[in-house]
């Protein structure tokens, strides 16, 4: 038996739980039941078919060989032998012993032919006959469509009539599955979801999976099955059990497939007329009519052509002839909804298969003649779908036949060219030498030209019936294919050599041959083939040569890269002078880039736009690389001190006690550095280190590049206007600007944090509020910070100053905040210190308020203000606030029992007045008995060392 072809899908889908053998057996049972009164099926006179060699039961001459009107109409050849002759020949071979007298075999009846064709065993056939005899006792006039055959088989056949219980169980499950598919899964009339008969039948079918059900005469289960099946199948005037779509279509297609000779499945039996006439008797049971028959028969002939290896074009021709009948049927006004659905799925399946082959007809069809059948078949099927199936027009493009052929030609030629490139000696790989690649391209150009001429003399002769310039379209397609390969080759090479010139000259010859083919094929076109010719993007070999000369300019980009590489090795970030406060490597880099742009457009030719973009992209990448180099100055995290461990605040550390004894009371709390500042008066020196000043030069360098990019944009515009047909727009270096802005932000941050946490550490984080708040106020630090800001303004260019100062402000605020909550063992605070700290914060904000908008300063100081507000609260209130937020953060709930331990809040670094870790740090720095006791009993924190 033929297996389903992987590329041709059954339009009717699959039937769950039924394979092709089950469907074929059931189809035969329906066929036999429908034909039971016909000769050969139980009628009085059997229809007999005779062999061509005169060896049949009655010695009839060969003139009685059956002929087929159907085969003549659709153009199928006669086999000139009947099935009975095959049986006779087989008998003659079996009884070849001359001593044995062979009894002539009688001719086969139509029932026997169908049984053999549908591969039904004699045992199954005998059981079917017995069932029909038992069913029709006393009612021989009963119509076949009123017989629910699976039900009758279940009622009348017993396990004893099978070889074993397993065979009977398999047979019984098939009959029940047929009832399920016909009545429940695919009924002709939709079922109500709450139908009790359907639910009952489903339960019985499921119970039969593991063991057979009792079908005896007194079986309650069998009575229930009968009741359910009859209730579901019968309407007022008709019995519906096998006429639901697609169940009925599967059954009828299985019948139609029996017309093919089992010995040569590309051939149709000569007895096809009689067999088809008998199949009509199943129509009433299956709910079929002539249009449905024509449609299924068209599909069966087409499917057989595909499944037998596409070797017998007569089958394809016969399918096309039947499609004419389908076209007539589809125009009728009284079409059933089921027929329209069948029409859609069958023709769609056929067109999908055909179009897939036509999109690669060079690889699909070895003979041109097949195209003469395939093309009208797909066009006819598409036309029927578009005109006679509602809703299909929106899914299938309403292209003309010429446009379809155009698509097939282009697709197939592309596939043929790809295979030509991939096969044999035309394979181009990276391991090949430059000379080998050139030789391959020359050879491929020759083969491409030969393929074009072959196409014109073969397939195009057929295709031009639907598309007058199909050969021209083929030439255009091959021109494009080779052009893409040529372009790829040229992209990988930049030097003109003799081998490359040979490739270009052979490509030019190929192009002229293809253009000439297009012109010759377009003579009879209305527009003279202008539309097709316009598609050809000419290779322009002369321009390519000039282009390669111009590409040598791209090599100058390497000179800029050399400057970049040198800068990375030697740049010290020292400015040349106050008037040029940026790196000299940036000056040299931008100077060379400008000269390169000017020289790039000095060649008096129109440079392709894609090459211009490639050139500008190269410059952008170099500038972006340089910006990344400028920004490679570490991270602000490198300068932020590590948070000290949480400890309890000592009421008076030993260090402070010794300091008080050793110094007068007037300077009891001053650190040595603060003492020195007081002695210097109001003229502190700026503490900006050389490393920080070099970061300022990096910042200036980035702003210098941004200013030069605008000048470079204008240079590109005016230089290109001398030679280009269209001006180059100003929209270059967008990504470079974005990269530089990001680098600027990073350098500002690093410079600010270095200035505050490294350079200004002695007067800010390192000494602010050490010992006692009253003796270590912020005023000295503010004077130094102001001097540092003055120096920053003197070094950093004016446009870069706002961002730099803002980052210094953020770093200063962060340092002030860390003094309050992470100041280490040398700092402690009382509630009474709050007013002095608040005043210091006000002075710090005032310093930056002179350079920044007040709202910006206030927003940046929100976190510090929140912590300062915490310091104003009583210790008891702080403990209460901390307990509440810590419980809420851990999910314990404020009302948790006293037995639970208060959790230690994690350090997230997101400081705020509502952060439990922030409140805890304020408590750790609070110098009083309540805080000390709370921290000791709750977290067992040790006192500061």
MOPEBEL-V796852 format. One record per run of one state. SS is the DSSP state (2 for helix, 1 for strand, 0 for the rest). FROM is the first residue (numbers start at 1). TO is the last residue. If there is no record, write none. Layout:
BEGIN
SS,FROM,TO ; SS,FROM,TO
END
This chain:
BEGIN
0,1,19 ; 2,20,34 ; 0,35,47 ; 1,48,48 ; 0,49,61 ; 2,62,64 ; 0,65,68 ; 2,69,74 ; 0,75,82 ; 2,83,94 ; 0,95,108 ; 1,109,109 ; 2,110,117 ; 0,118,121 ; 2,122,135 ; 0,136,143 ; 2,144,146 ; 0,147,148 ; 2,149,156 ; 0,157,158 ; 2,159,161 ; 0,162,164 ; 2,165,185 ; 0,186,195 ; 2,196,207 ; 0,208,219 ; 2,220,233 ; 1,234,234 ; 0,235,238 ; 1,239,239 ; 0,240,246 ; 2,247,259 ; 1,260,260 ; 0,261,267 ; 1,268,268 ; 0,269,271 ; 2,272,286 ; 0,287,289 ; 2,290,307 ; 0,308,312 ; 2,313,330 ; 0,331,336 ; 2,337,358 ; 0,359,360 ; 2,361,364 ; 0,365,368 ; 2,369,388 ; 0,389,400 ; 2,401,422 ; 0,423,423 ; 2,424,426 ; 0,427,433 ; 2,434,457 ; 0,458,458 ; 2,459,463 ; 0,464,469 ; 2,470,491 ; 0,492,497 ; 2,498,521 ; 0,522,529 ; 2,530,535 ; 0,536,540 ; 2,541,570 ; 0,571,576 ; 1,577,577 ; 0,578,579 ; 1,580,580 ; 0,581,583 ; 2,584,600 ; 0,601,608 ; 2,609,630 ; 0,631,635 ; 2,636,638 ; 0,639,647 ; 1,648,648 ; 0,649,653 ; 2,654,662 ; 0,663,664 ; 2,665,667 ; 0,668,671 ; 2,672,680 ; 0,681,689 ; 2,690,720 ; 0,721,733 ; 2,734,759 ; 0,760,772 ; 2,773,775 ; 0,776,778 ; 2,779,795 ; 0,796,797 ; 2,798,821 ; 0,822,823 ; 2,824,826 ; 0,827,828 ; 1,829,829 ; 0,830,830 ; 2,831,849 ; 0,850,853 ; 2,854,860 ; 0,861,861 ; 2,862,871 ; 0,872,874 ; 2,875,890 ; 0,891,915 ; 2,916,925 ; 1,926,926 ; 0,927,928 ; 2,929,939 ; 0,940,942 ; 1,943,943 ; 0,944,945
END
